[in-house]
């Protein structure tokens, strides 16, 4: 990676490789501390990580909203199936 900086014992490319696990909270304590130390001292990774983190958070909110919509649609379909058909009365 061009401009790869070693900050906090990690290169920018190493932080990038761990970014998904970092955002998901899947890093062990030692790895988390190294990534946080790097991001705290590297303005490039701080900006990039913040941008990616905001994008991921927005996608998670959107996915949750769609899951809720599907859940409501499913509940309505079950309710309609359980109710007698008004046209047959």
N, C-alpha and C positions, 0 to 999 in steps of 0.2 A: 504494500500500500504506500503510495507516495505521501511523504510527510508523516510517516508513522513515528509517533513520539513515544518514548518510554517514560511514563509517569506513574508513580506509585507501584513500580514493579511490573507493570503490564504495558504492552504496546497497544496502540489504538486498534490495530487489527485483531488483537486478542480480545479486547473489550467488545468489538463488533461481533466477533464469533460467539460471544456469550450474551449478547444483548437480549435475545429472545428469552433465555432462561432467567436473566436478570428481571425483565419485565414481568415474567410469570411467577417470580418469587421462588424459582427452582434451584437457586445456587446454594451451596453449603456456606456456612458462616465465613470460612477462610476466603473462598472465591468472592463472596459478596463484599467482604471488606476490601479486597484488592480492587474490584471494579469501582466501588465507591471512592476509594482513594484516588484512582486514576481520573474518574469523572470530576472529582473536586478540584483537581489540579490541571485539567486539560479543557480549555474553553471550547475547542472544536468538538470533542466528544460530549461535553455538557450540552451544547446547542443541539447537536445531532440526536443525542439520546432523549432530550426533552421533546424534540419534534416527533420522533418515532413513538415515544411514550404517549404523547397526546393523540397521535393517530390510532394507536392500538386501543387506547381507552375509548375513543369515539367508535371504533369498530365493535368493541365489546358491548357498548351501550346499544348500538344498532342491532346487534345479534340478539341481545336480551329482549329488545322491543319486538323483534320478529318472532322470537320464541313465545312471547306472551300472546301475540296475535294468533299464532298457530294453536296455542292452547285454548284461546277463546273460541276459535273456529271449530275446534274439535269438540268442545263442550256444547256448542250450539248444535252441531250435527247429532251428537248423542241425545240431546234434549228433543230435537225434532223427531228422531227415530223412536223415542220412547212415548211421545204424545200421539194420541189418535189423530188420524188424518181428518181434518174438518170437512173436506170435500166429500167424504164417504158418509157423512151423517145427514 
